[in-house]
Amino acid sequence: MTSGTSRWRVAYQRPIEYEIVNAPGLFELQNEALLSVGKIRGGRRFVVVDGNVARFYGDKIHSYFAHHEIEAKIITFPGGEENKTVDAYLGILYELDSFPIHRRDEPIIAIGGGVLTDVVGFIASSYRRSVPHIKVPTTLMGYIDASVGIKTGINFNGHKNRLGSFEPPLRVFLDRDFLKTLPRRHILNGVCEIIKLAVIKDAGLFSLLEGHGAQSAAINFQDQRGGEILNRAISGMLEELEPNLYEENLARKVDFGHTFSYGLETRHEAHLLHGEAVLLDIVISTLIARGRDLLSEQETCRIFNLIGQLGIVLNTDVLDAGLMWQSLLERVEHRNGYQRVPMPDSLGNCIFINDITYQEIESAVKNLNDWISIKNDPILER
Ligand SMILES: NC(=O)c1ccc[n+]([C@@H]2O[C@H](COP(=O)([O-])OP(=O)(O)OC[C@H]3O[C@@H](n4cnc5c(N)ncnc54)[C@H](O)[C@@H]3O)[C@@H](O)[C@H]2O)c1
């Protein structure tokens, strides 16, 4: 370096590698999967458990750590979107800060749905500028979506996930047994994200859902076909996430169903789940695609029939073209100046479009209601 140097360049690459592991019976005393990462002898763990999960599995989780002589501070946190707040985030941080853990080999453990893993992931990314964490999803939404990627977040200032980070977990453990106690509404909530993947990128998964989705959903995906559907959904999700983990490319297939839903779920947080909002977006997008002749009449019918077969009831009362247009405009900011809306151009494929108009949204909303009344399909009636 000379005294005249006026520019420095820093280039650094950090490899990202983590595994998502099927680990049935994760909290059976003899199951060592959870012990495969981090310090065991004399080790400590800060564990955050969803309130409903604690109700069903709390004793088992406590016994597990006691049996393995790991000093665990186990706190509970209530699920539900209304708890994804700055206050909740700070509350957990105070608990964490009163239970010192090593910075590298005593990972925080998050056991719960997408709300909990998003909040705890954000805590892990900000505490001491990042400490390792492990995710154990207990909802279907978490299992096939929220836990497998690296996004964390909390809601802020009336906006969903306005604060957050990209924070890779140390490992993700999938234990399908947790889904046994998940209420049906939350099973179907996760199914909506599986439908998304099927429509936009995996025609085979779509057929699998047509053939076996309803039966598997009825038994909380505990059968072999259910396992196949979940594994295929996770593989599809990871195929999209892995090459674009930090979302440098803003044209993302997995954003299908996540354009108009943003405004809907923000406005109707109290009674519209994330997946339910996504599915409303999917049907509106499907009708826009149909209006542009990207999808055939038959393909459009297959999408509606699948939703019906799965027993999902569309909450069309919340649809509001003005709100959805505003949501699209907000997403344009998020997607750096372009709509970049994924649209199916056949079942299992998509293109990205940048020129959706207000009129198209309005007419899709109108067509949806027409479709319901014309077809008088009991499945779509509420
Ligand atoms: N980070 C991501 O990439 C990503 C992706 C998709 C969704 N998300 C986020 O996920 C959140 C939604 O997640 P969710 O649908 O899991 O909601 P949630 O975490 O609120 O859980 C839903 C309900 O199920 C209960 N519950 C959890 N596990 C249970 C079990 N095994 N048995 C019985 N009840 C159980 C919870 O207490 C809660 O009442 C949203 O905030 C969304 O933004 C994040």
The ligand as an SDF file (V2000), in Angstrom:
LIG
                    3D

 44 48  0  0  0  0  0  0  0  0999 V2000
  -39.2290  -18.1840    6.1980 N   0  0  0  0  0  0  0  0  0  0  0  0
  -39.8760  -18.6130    5.1520 C   0  0  0  0  0  0  0  0  0  0  0  0
  -39.2990  -18.8880    4.1000 O   0  0  0  0  0  0  0  0  0  0  0  0
  -41.3590  -18.7950    5.2320 C   0  0  0  0  0  0  0  0  0  0  0  0
  -42.0260  -19.5330    4.2460 C   0  0  0  0  0  0  0  0  0  0  0  0
  -43.3970  -19.7360    4.3840 C   0  0  0  0  0  0  0  0  0  0  0  0
  -44.0840  -19.1970    5.4640 C   0  0  0  0  0  0  0  0  0  0  0  0
  -43.3940  -18.4700    6.3850 N   0  0  0  0  0  0  0  0  0  0  0  0
  -44.0910  -17.8830    7.5250 C   0  0  0  0  0  0  0  0  0  0  0  0
  -44.7030  -18.9140    8.2610 O   0  0  0  0  0  0  0  0  0  0  0  0
  -45.7560  -18.3550    9.0300 C   0  0  0  0  0  0  0  0  0  0  0  0
  -46.9230  -19.3080    9.0660 C   0  0  0  0  0  0  0  0  0  0  0  0
  -46.4850  -20.5170    9.6300 O   0  0  0  0  0  0  0  0  0  0  0  0
  -47.5160  -21.5800   10.2020 P   0  0  0  0  0  0  0  0  0  0  0  0
  -48.6240  -21.7390    9.2610 O   0  0  0  0  0  0  0  0  0  0  0  0
  -46.7240  -22.7550   10.5970 O   0  0  0  0  0  0  0  0  0  0  0  0
  -48.1550  -20.8260   11.4670 O   0  0  0  0  0  0  0  0  0  0  0  0
  -47.8710  -20.9010   13.0440 P   0  0  0  0  0  0  0  0  0  0  0  0
  -46.4400  -21.0040   13.3250 O   0  0  0  0  0  0  0  0  0  0  0  0
  -48.6200  -19.7580   13.6150 O   0  0  0  0  0  0  0  0  0  0  0  0
  -48.5760  -22.2820   13.4830 O   0  0  0  0  0  0  0  0  0  0  0  0
  -49.9410  -22.4590   13.2510 C   0  0  0  0  0  0  0  0  0  0  0  0
  -50.6730  -22.9680   14.4900 C   0  0  0  0  0  0  0  0  0  0  0  0
  -50.3460  -24.3300   14.7060 O   0  0  0  0  0  0  0  0  0  0  0  0
  -49.9980  -24.5400   16.0840 C   0  0  0  0  0  0  0  0  0  0  0  0
  -49.1070  -25.6980   16.0770 N   0  0  0  0  0  0  0  0  0  0  0  0
  -47.8380  -25.7540   15.6560 C   0  0  0  0  0  0  0  0  0  0  0  0
  -47.4000  -27.0160   15.6350 N   0  0  0  0  0  0  0  0  0  0  0  0
  -48.4060  -27.7890   16.0740 C   0  0  0  0  0  0  0  0  0  0  0  0
  -48.5660  -29.1850   16.2600 C   0  0  0  0  0  0  0  0  0  0  0  0
  -47.6080  -30.0540   15.9240 N   0  0  0  0  0  0  0  0  0  0  0  0
  -49.7400  -29.6470   16.7550 N   0  0  0  0  0  0  0  0  0  0  0  0
  -50.7530  -28.7740   17.0510 C   0  0  0  0  0  0  0  0  0  0  0  0
  -50.6690  -27.4490   16.8590 N   0  0  0  0  0  0  0  0  0  0  0  0
  -49.5030  -26.9610   16.3770 C   0  0  0  0  0  0  0  0  0  0  0  0
  -49.4140  -23.2290   16.5120 C   0  0  0  0  0  0  0  0  0  0  0  0
  -49.4810  -23.0630   17.9040 O   0  0  0  0  0  0  0  0  0  0  0  0
  -50.3170  -22.2470   15.7760 C   0  0  0  0  0  0  0  0  0  0  0  0
  -51.4920  -22.0540   16.5170 O   0  0  0  0  0  0  0  0  0  0  0  0
  -46.0820  -17.0030    8.4000 C   0  0  0  0  0  0  0  0  0  0  0  0
  -45.6880  -15.9760    9.2760 O   0  0  0  0  0  0  0  0  0  0  0  0
  -45.2300  -16.9670    7.1460 C   0  0  0  0  0  0  0  0  0  0  0  0
  -44.7810  -15.6750    6.8180 O   0  0  0  0  0  0  0  0  0  0  0  0
  -42.0570  -18.2710    6.3060 C   0  0  0  0  0  0  0  0  0  0  0  0
  1  2  1  0
  2  3  2  0
  2  4  1  0
  4  5  1  0
  4 44  2  0
  5  6  2  0
  6  7  1  0
  7  8  2  0
  8  9  1  0
  8 44  1  0
  9 10  1  0
  9 42  1  0
 10 11  1  0
 11 12  1  0
 11 40  1  0
 12 13  1  0
 13 14  1  0
 14 15  2  0
 14 16  1  0
 14 17  1  0
 17 18  1  0
 18 19  2  0
 18 20  1  0
 18 21  1  0
 21 22  1  0
 22 23  1  0
 23 24  1  0
 23 38  1  0
 24 25  1  0
 25 26  1  0
 25 36  1  0
 26 27  1  0
 26 35  1  0
 27 28  2  0
 28 29  1  0
 29 30  1  0
 29 35  2  0
 30 31  1  0
 30 32  2  0
 32 33  1  0
 33 34  2  0
 34 35  1  0
 36 37  1  0
 36 38  1  0
 38 39  1  0
 40 41  1  0
 40 42  1  0
 42 43  1  0
M  CHG  2   8   1  16  -1
M  END
$$$$
